[in-house]
Every structure is written in structure tokens, then in C-alpha cells.
Amino acid sequence: MKKLLPFFGALALVLTSCSSDDSNDASASIKPSRITYLDGDSETSYFIDYKYDGNKIVSETEDDGSTTKYTYTGDLITKKEDFGSDNQVDYTTEYTYTNGKVSSQIMKYSEIPGKNSSLSYYDKLKYTYNSDNTVSYEGFYVSASAGTEEKNGSYGTLTFQDGNLIKSVTTVNYGSTATYFYEYDTKNSPFKNVTGGSLLIDKGFEVSAHNITKYSGSSVSVDKKIGLSSHAAKSAASTSNPYINTFTYTYDSNDFPTEGKSFDSDGALRETVKYTY
């Protein structure tokens, strides 16, 4: 579900696995094979096809030919490779786990002539699991040659309840902050049965235990003055108007969504999403 909503770059997660524990339940093997996205006018659309090995995801391919391939170690997804429509690897994301939870991820962009041929660093995120059902994270630059790390000014906190991300607070560039809240239904997420999927850091509410029904929040942008030391820097802040996006669903007999619609703050239809299993 790449298009529903961008979510602070590539940050978020679900604390607990959403895979079914009942192997005798016929719904335990239900997974989306295609998701189709239609703009509000229903004239512009694209789709993503999904392939699996059992309940393990193998790949997802968009209609333009771009593909994401997944690698497992046991039941944990440890690598994700994103290929462009030219079949070249644009970037690779590697996941490290501690006690069954993602503790860090590193994104390595490929050096492709004409696209990004002079890369000198990678992006890394580190996660800390707190006792109050929150996860703190911090971003780093990693030297491609030396392997040394340097903080990049991004950090935040994610709050979870019943397997769902319900709040995110994200700060970038040591100042600009965005706060978002999420509400859910009680039905099955389309990706509920994908092995290890709910542990991924970069999928956000898309792999929460249930389906999002409301997304709201606002951001504060900070313009720091140049020429002052960081501890004394003066800054000008501006707050964006609150953002609200709501969602409705149609479900099948197993309580999986077959169609979802998203609406903007004025109630206008933004997008329709159709699920094929």
C-alpha cells in the first residue's frame, strides 16, 4: 500500500506480529494478490501485484514495472530491494533485529550513472523500545567508506495500542516537528497474514493490526537563522493547518477489506482502493 499516505519519509512500525496463530483457520492464508488505486475522479489508476511463498512475501510489482523484492532470515524480513522500471536496484534496506524486534535499519542507495553516481553516505535509523508502549528512534548518516556514524537531526516517538500505531511525533533538522494521530476499525488488515510484515519499520499504519479510519495532525516548521551556534540559534516557527483524512471500507465475509475510500477534510473523495485476494 504505497500510495495511501506518505508517512514521515519511511518511518513507523507495529510492535507485535499480526500473523494468525490459528493454522486451522481458513482465513489464515488470506493475503492480497493485487491492490488497485483510483484517484477521486476514478479515471487515473495504477496497481501493485504481490507474490508469496506460503505466507512469506516475495515481491511487489507496480504496473510501471518497478519492483520490491524481500529476503527472509527464518521468519524475519532482513532485506528489501527496490528496483526501478529499468530493472536496476535504486536502493536496498537492511533490517537488524534484537529479541525479535527491529532495532535498526540502514538504507543504501545504489550508484547509478545519471541518477545518483556520487553517494558518500547511507541513511540509518536506530530504535529504542520503551516500557510505555512507545518506540523512540533517531536518524544517522553512515559514511559509505569509513562506516562512521553522524546524527542527521531526525528523531521521534511512536505510540502503539493493540497492535496499531496511534500517534507519531517526528522532528527533522533539529526543529521542524510533525504530530499525527491515527484511528482504526476492528476488522482485519489486508496484510495481517504476511509473515514478519508487521515488524517492518517502514510500513507504518499499513501493517497495523486493523484498518485506518482517521488520520489527523499538523506540523510546525522552524527556520533557523544562519550564523549562530546551535545552542543560541534564533528561529522562526510556523504551524500548518490541521490535516484530517478519513477512510471507509467494504468487507468480505472474513472481515478483510475489499474496497477502501479516503476523503479529505472537506469530505471530498481523494482515492478509492480495491483489494483482490
C-alpha positions as CSV (number, residue, x, y, z in Angstrom):
1,M,0.0,0.0,0.0
2,K,2.5,2.6,-1.1
3,K,0.1,5.4,-2.0
4,L,-2.5,5.9,0.7
5,L,-0.5,8.4,2.7
6,P,3.2,9.4,2.9
7,F,4.4,8.9,6.4
8,F,7.5,10.8,7.6
9,G,9.7,9.5,4.9
10,A,10.0,5.9,5.7
11,L,9.4,5.6,9.5
12,A,6.9,3.6,11.6
13,L,6.2,0.1,12.8
14,V,3.9,-2.2,14.6
15,L,5.1,-3.7,17.9
16,T,3.5,-7.1,17.6
17,S,3.2,-9.6,14.7
18,C,-0.2,-9.6,13.1
19,S,0.2,-13.1,11.7
20,S,-2.6,-15.5,12.7
21,D,-1.9,-18.1,15.3
22,D,-4.6,-20.5,14.3
23,S,-3.3,-22.7,11.5
24,N,-6.8,-24.3,11.2
25,D,-8.5,-21.0,10.4
26,A,-9.2,-20.9,6.7
27,S,-8.7,-17.1,6.8
28,A,-5.1,-17.6,8.0
29,S,-3.8,-17.8,4.4
30,I,-5.7,-14.8,3.0
31,K,-3.3,-12.2,1.5
32,P,-3.8,-9.5,-1.2
33,S,-2.6,-10.5,-4.7
34,R,-3.4,-7.1,-6.2
35,I,-4.3,-3.7,-4.9
36,T,-5.6,-1.1,-7.3
37,Y,-5.6,2.6,-6.7
38,L,-8.1,5.0,-8.3
39,D,-7.9,8.8,-7.9
40,G,-11.0,10.7,-6.9
41,D,-12.2,11.0,-10.4
42,S,-11.8,7.3,-10.9
43,E,-10.1,7.9,-14.2
44,T,-6.4,7.7,-13.1
45,S,-5.4,4.4,-11.6
46,Y,-2.4,2.1,-11.0
47,F,-2.0,-1.3,-9.3
48,I,0.5,-3.3,-7.3
49,D,0.8,-7.1,-7.7
50,Y,2.0,-9.2,-4.7
51,K,3.7,-12.7,-4.8
52,Y,4.2,-15.0,-1.9
53,D,5.9,-18.2,-0.9
54,G,3.4,-19.5,1.6
55,N,2.7,-16.6,3.8
56,K,6.1,-15.0,3.2
57,I,6.1,-12.1,0.8
58,V,8.4,-12.5,-2.2
59,S,7.8,-9.3,-4.2
60,E,5.5,-6.5,-5.0
61,T,5.4,-5.1,-8.6
62,E,3.8,-1.9,-9.8
63,D,2.2,-1.5,-13.2
64,D,5.2,0.5,-14.4
65,G,7.5,-2.4,-13.8
66,S,9.2,-1.2,-10.6
67,T,9.6,-4.0,-8.1
68,T,10.4,-4.5,-4.4
69,K,11.9,-7.9,-3.5
70,Y,12.1,-9.3,0.0
71,T,14.7,-11.6,1.7
72,Y,13.9,-13.6,4.9
73,T,16.2,-15.0,7.6
74,G,13.9,-17.5,9.2
75,D,10.6,-15.7,9.7
76,L,12.2,-12.2,9.8
77,I,12.4,-9.9,6.8
78,T,16.1,-8.8,6.8
79,K,16.4,-7.2,3.4
80,K,14.3,-5.2,1.0
81,E,15.5,-4.3,-2.5
82,D,13.7,-1.7,-4.6
83,F,14.2,-1.9,-8.4
84,G,13.2,0.9,-10.8
85,S,11.3,0.2,-14.0
86,D,14.7,-0.1,-15.7
87,N,15.3,-3.2,-13.5
88,Q,18.3,-1.5,-11.7
89,V,18.4,-1.5,-7.9
90,D,17.6,2.0,-6.7
91,Y,18.2,1.3,-3.0
92,T,18.4,-1.6,-0.5
93,T,17.1,-1.5,3.0
94,E,18.6,-3.9,5.6
95,Y,17.0,-4.7,8.9
96,T,18.7,-5.8,12.1
97,Y,16.6,-7.4,14.9
98,T,17.1,-7.7,18.6
99,N,14.8,-10.1,20.6
100,G,12.5,-10.4,17.6
101,K,12.1,-6.6,17.1
102,V,13.7,-4.3,14.5
103,S,16.5,-2.5,16.3
104,S,17.9,-0.6,13.3
105,Q,17.6,-0.3,9.5
106,I,20.0,1.1,7.0
107,M,19.1,2.3,3.5
108,K,21.8,2.1,0.9
109,Y,21.2,3.9,-2.4
110,S,22.8,2.4,-5.5
111,E,25.3,4.3,-7.5
112,I,23.6,4.6,-10.9
113,P,25.2,6.9,-13.6
114,G,22.8,9.8,-14.4
115,K,20.7,9.2,-11.3
116,N,22.9,9.1,-8.1
117,S,26.5,8.4,-9.1
118,S,28.4,10.1,-6.2
119,L,27.0,8.7,-3.0
120,S,29.2,9.1,0.1
121,Y,26.8,8.0,2.9
122,Y,23.9,5.8,3.9
123,D,20.8,6.6,6.0
124,K,20.3,4.7,9.2
125,L,17.6,4.6,11.9
126,K,18.0,3.2,15.4
127,Y,15.0,2.2,17.6
128,T,14.6,2.0,21.3
129,Y,11.6,0.1,22.8
130,N,10.2,1.8,25.9
131,S,8.1,0.3,28.7
132,D,5.1,2.6,28.0
133,N,4.3,1.1,24.5
134,T,6.3,3.8,22.7
135,V,9.3,3.4,20.4
136,S,11.9,6.2,20.1
137,Y,14.0,6.5,17.0
138,E,16.9,8.6,15.8
139,G,18.4,9.0,12.4
140,F,22.1,8.9,11.4
141,Y,24.3,9.3,8.3
142,V,26.7,6.5,7.8
143,S,29.9,7.0,5.8
144,A,29.9,4.7,2.9
145,S,33.7,4.4,3.0
146,A,34.6,4.6,6.7
147,G,31.4,3.2,8.3
148,T,31.4,6.0,10.9
149,E,28.0,7.4,12.1
150,E,26.8,11.0,12.5
151,K,23.4,12.2,13.8
152,N,21.3,13.7,11.0
153,G,18.9,15.7,13.1
154,S,15.8,13.5,12.8
155,Y,14.2,11.8,15.7
156,G,10.8,11.0,17.1
157,T,8.5,8.8,19.2
158,L,5.8,6.3,18.0
159,T,2.9,5.3,20.3
160,F,1.1,1.9,19.9
161,Q,-2.1,0.4,21.3
162,D,-3.5,-3.1,20.5
163,G,-1.0,-3.6,17.6
164,N,-1.9,-0.3,16.0
165,L,0.2,2.9,15.6
166,I,-2.0,5.6,17.2
167,K,0.4,8.6,17.4
168,S,3.7,9.7,15.8
169,V,5.8,12.7,16.7
170,T,8.6,13.4,14.2
171,T,11.3,16.0,14.2
172,V,13.6,16.7,11.3
173,N,16.6,19.2,11.0
174,Y,16.6,19.6,14.8
175,G,13.5,21.8,14.7
176,S,10.6,21.1,12.3
177,T,8.1,18.8,14.0
178,A,5.0,16.9,12.8
179,T,2.5,15.3,15.1
180,Y,-0.1,12.8,13.8
181,F,-2.9,10.7,15.3
182,Y,-4.4,7.5,13.9
183,E,-7.7,5.8,14.5
184,Y,-8.8,2.2,13.3
185,D,-11.7,-0.1,12.8
186,T,-11.8,-3.6,14.4
187,K,-11.5,-5.6,11.2
188,N,-8.6,-7.5,9.6
189,S,-5.7,-5.6,7.9
190,P,-5.1,-6.8,4.3
191,F,-1.6,-7.8,5.3
192,K,-2.5,-9.5,8.6
193,N,-1.2,-12.9,7.5
194,V,2.1,-11.8,5.9
195,T,4.9,-13.4,7.9
196,G,7.1,-10.8,9.5
197,G,5.4,-7.9,7.8
198,S,4.1,-6.3,10.9
199,L,7.6,-5.9,12.2
200,L,8.9,-3.8,9.4
201,I,9.8,-0.3,10.4
202,D,9.0,1.5,7.2
203,K,5.3,0.4,6.6
204,G,3.5,2.5,9.2
205,F,-0.2,2.1,9.6
206,E,-0.3,0.0,6.5
207,V,0.7,-3.1,8.6
208,S,-1.2,-2.2,11.8
209,A,-3.4,-4.9,13.1
210,H,-6.5,-3.1,11.8
211,N,-7.6,-0.7,9.1
212,I,-7.1,3.0,9.5
213,T,-10.3,5.1,9.7
214,K,-8.9,8.5,10.5
215,Y,-5.5,10.3,10.1
216,S,-5.1,13.8,11.5
217,G,-2.3,16.1,12.6
218,S,-0.3,19.2,12.0
219,S,3.3,20.3,11.7
220,V,5.5,23.1,12.9
221,S,8.2,24.3,10.6
222,V,11.3,26.0,12.0
223,D,13.6,28.3,10.0
224,K,16.8,28.6,12.0
225,K,18.9,31.7,11.5
226,I,22.3,31.1,9.9
227,G,25.5,32.3,11.5
228,L,24.7,31.4,15.2
229,S,25.9,28.4,17.1
230,S,23.2,25.7,17.5
231,H,22.6,26.3,21.2
232,A,22.0,30.0,20.6
233,A,20.3,29.9,17.2
234,K,17.2,32.0,16.9
235,S,14.4,30.5,14.9
236,A,11.1,31.4,13.3
237,A,8.3,28.9,13.6
238,S,5.1,28.5,11.6
239,T,2.3,26.0,12.2
240,S,0.4,24.3,9.4
241,N,-3.4,24.0,9.3
242,P,-4.6,20.8,10.9
243,Y,-4.8,17.9,8.4
244,I,-7.6,15.3,8.5
245,N,-8.1,12.3,6.2
246,T,-10.9,9.8,6.8
247,F,-11.4,6.3,5.4
248,T,-14.4,3.9,4.9
249,Y,-14.4,0.3,3.9
250,T,-16.4,-2.6,2.4
251,Y,-15.5,-6.0,3.9
252,D,-15.8,-9.6,2.8
253,S,-17.3,-12.5,4.9
254,N,-13.9,-12.9,6.6
255,D,-13.7,-9.2,7.7
256,F,-11.0,-8.3,5.2
257,P,-11.5,-5.1,3.2
258,T,-12.4,-5.4,-0.4
259,E,-12.6,-1.7,-1.0
260,G,-11.5,1.4,0.8
261,K,-12.2,5.1,0.2
262,S,-10.3,8.1,1.6
263,F,-11.7,11.5,2.0
264,D,-10.1,14.9,2.6
265,S,-11.1,17.4,5.4
266,D,-14.0,18.7,3.3
267,G,-15.4,15.3,2.7
268,A,-14.3,15.1,-0.9
269,L,-13.2,11.7,-2.2
270,R,-9.5,11.5,-2.7
271,E,-8.9,7.9,-3.6
272,T,-10.5,4.5,-3.9
273,V,-8.5,1.4,-3.2
274,K,-9.7,-2.1,-4.4
275,Y,-8.3,-5.3,-2.8
276,T,-8.0,-8.6,-4.6
277,Y,-7.1,-11.7,-2.6
